[in-house]
Amino acid sequence: MTMGSANHDRILAAAIDWAGAPMAIATVVETWKSAPCPVGTHMLVHADGRFVGSVSGGCVEGDVLERAHMVLAGAPPVLRRYGVADDAAWDVGLPCGGDIQVLVQPVSADGFPAHLFADIMKARSAGAALSVVTDLESGRSALLDDAASAGFVNIYHPPRRLLIVGAVEIASALAAIAVSQGVDVTLCDPRGRFLTAERFPGIRLDDRWPDDAVKAFAPDSRSAIVTLSHDPKIDDPALAAALASPAAYVAALGSVRSHQARLARLSAAGVSSEQCARIEGPAGVAINAISAPEIALSIAGGMIRAFNQGLR
């Protein structure tokens, strides 16, 4: 049984948009070495030639499209392995040196039933994971609860989530990057003049005091909390609440010196040294960031690194 860890937002959105049209779906079901996409990654192909997603970063998509159109024309589902290409022979393969196995199915009762897209969306909206099992010999998929557990199992997780504390300029860029990565974003700041829909269009806003906002956010292992306000009255309560949760990433903006002062305040407030050690401070990966967008990029990098810790 193999479990997927891919981001499926674009695939699900396209499937809903194309509902009723003939479609085929390609899925990475196994990888070896430095494969460009994780197991569970999808590519969705419309009968008119449009497609979304990628199973290889672009290396074998042409061949996958051909297989998809054959399946749409009535051919059975196909399981195909792609390895290192022979440049002299112009073969289809992966120049990165990895191998992948891809299943191409019709979106139909005999392949990947169309109702599964709606089932997955419903589960994700409820914050729950949903598992789909596929028999690789027949190419048929079903909800794991409705079928035997043998086969390839793809787990469709709810979206990763980010709570940003502090409606500052960096927050705007960080929210945009996070959304582009399929992360669900909430922005918290009790200062009404800072927290406005005009400054942060399309972002969920929360004007509660940060510790209350963190508790309501209910962080889990697919959550991140980042404090940006530079105001201890706002950041410290948020950090204390975040550190009492299983959040995957907790980070705070500020210099090394200001972070040391922050740790001293949190320790005096009863936060343990083990909890304090979970804070990434200064926030983000080191890229010598200067501008607000660059700082946001470094923080997003730290967040994604934490989310992916333990994955391939």
CORHU-V797498 format. One record per pair of residues at least 24 apart in sequence whose ideal C-beta (glycine too) atoms are under 6 Angstrom apart, sorted by the first residue. I is the first residue (numbers start at 0). J is the second residue. D is the distance in Angstrom with one decimal. If there is no record, write none. Layout:
BEGIN
i & j & d
I & J & D
I & J & D
END
This chain:
BEGIN
i & j & d
0 & 152 & 5.0
1 & 38 & 5.7
1 & 151 & 5.3
2 & 152 & 5.6
2 & 154 & 5.1
3 & 38 & 5.1
3 & 39 & 1.7
3 & 153 & 4.1
3 & 154 & 5.7
4 & 37 & 5.2
4 & 39 & 5.9
4 & 310 & 5.5
5 & 37 & 5.1
5 & 39 & 4.2
5 & 40 & 4.1
6 & 181 & 4.5
7 & 155 & 5.9
8 & 181 & 4.2
9 & 51 & 5.2
10 & 41 & 4.5
10 & 43 & 5.1
10 & 52 & 5.1
11 & 116 & 6.0
11 & 120 & 5.7
13 & 43 & 5.3
13 & 51 & 4.4
14 & 116 & 4.1
17 & 45 & 5.6
20 & 45 & 5.9
21 & 46 & 3.9
21 & 71 & 5.5
22 & 106 & 4.1
23 & 67 & 3.9
23 & 70 & 4.8
23 & 71 & 5.2
23 & 103 & 6.0
23 & 105 & 5.4
24 & 104 & 5.6
24 & 106 & 5.7
24 & 111 & 5.0
25 & 54 & 5.4
25 & 63 & 5.0
25 & 101 & 5.4
25 & 103 & 4.7
26 & 102 & 5.0
27 & 54 & 5.1
27 & 99 & 5.5
27 & 101 & 5.8
28 & 100 & 5.3
28 & 102 & 5.1
28 & 151 & 4.8
29 & 100 & 4.2
30 & 99 & 5.2
31 & 97 & 6.0
31 & 98 & 4.0
32 & 96 & 5.8
32 & 97 & 4.1
33 & 95 & 5.0
33 & 96 & 5.6
33 & 97 & 4.4
34 & 97 & 3.9
34 & 99 & 4.9
35 & 95 & 5.8
39 & 153 & 4.7
46 & 71 & 5.4
54 & 101 & 5.3
58 & 93 & 5.1
59 & 91 & 5.3
62 & 91 & 4.5
66 & 103 & 4.5
67 & 103 & 5.4
70 & 103 & 5.4
70 & 105 & 5.1
76 & 104 & 4.4
76 & 110 & 5.7
76 & 138 & 2.5
77 & 103 & 5.0
78 & 102 & 5.1
78 & 135 & 5.7
104 & 138 & 4.9
110 & 138 & 5.6
111 & 140 & 4.7
119 & 155 & 4.6
123 & 157 & 4.8
126 & 157 & 4.8
128 & 154 & 5.6
128 & 156 & 4.9
129 & 155 & 4.8
130 & 154 & 5.2
158 & 183 & 4.4
159 & 221 & 4.9
159 & 306 & 5.8
160 & 222 & 4.7
161 & 223 & 4.7
162 & 216 & 4.9
162 & 224 & 4.8
163 & 225 & 5.4
164 & 209 & 5.1
164 & 226 & 4.4
164 & 237 & 4.4
165 & 227 & 3.6
165 & 228 & 3.1
166 & 193 & 3.9
166 & 194 & 4.5
167 & 227 & 5.1
168 & 291 & 4.5
169 & 227 & 5.4
169 & 291 & 4.7
169 & 294 & 5.3
169 & 295 & 5.1
170 & 227 & 5.6
172 & 291 & 5.6
172 & 292 & 4.4
172 & 295 & 3.6
173 & 295 & 4.0
173 & 298 & 5.7
174 & 202 & 5.2
176 & 295 & 5.9
176 & 299 & 4.3
187 & 212 & 4.1
209 & 233 & 5.6
209 & 236 & 5.0
209 & 237 & 3.5
210 & 236 & 3.9
210 & 240 & 4.3
213 & 237 & 5.5
213 & 240 & 3.8
213 & 241 & 5.5
214 & 240 & 5.9
218 & 244 & 4.0
218 & 246 & 3.9
219 & 245 & 5.9
220 & 245 & 5.2
220 & 247 & 5.4
222 & 246 & 4.7
223 & 248 & 3.8
223 & 302 & 4.7
224 & 249 & 5.3
225 & 250 & 4.8
225 & 298 & 6.0
226 & 251 & 4.7
227 & 252 & 4.7
235 & 264 & 5.8
239 & 270 & 5.5
242 & 270 & 6.0
242 & 274 & 4.1
242 & 277 & 5.9
247 & 305 & 4.9
247 & 306 & 5.6
248 & 302 & 4.9
248 & 305 & 3.7
249 & 277 & 5.4
249 & 278 & 5.3
250 & 279 & 4.1
250 & 282 & 3.6
250 & 301 & 6.0
251 & 278 & 5.7
251 & 280 & 4.6
251 & 282 & 5.8
252 & 282 & 5.2
253 & 281 & 5.9
END
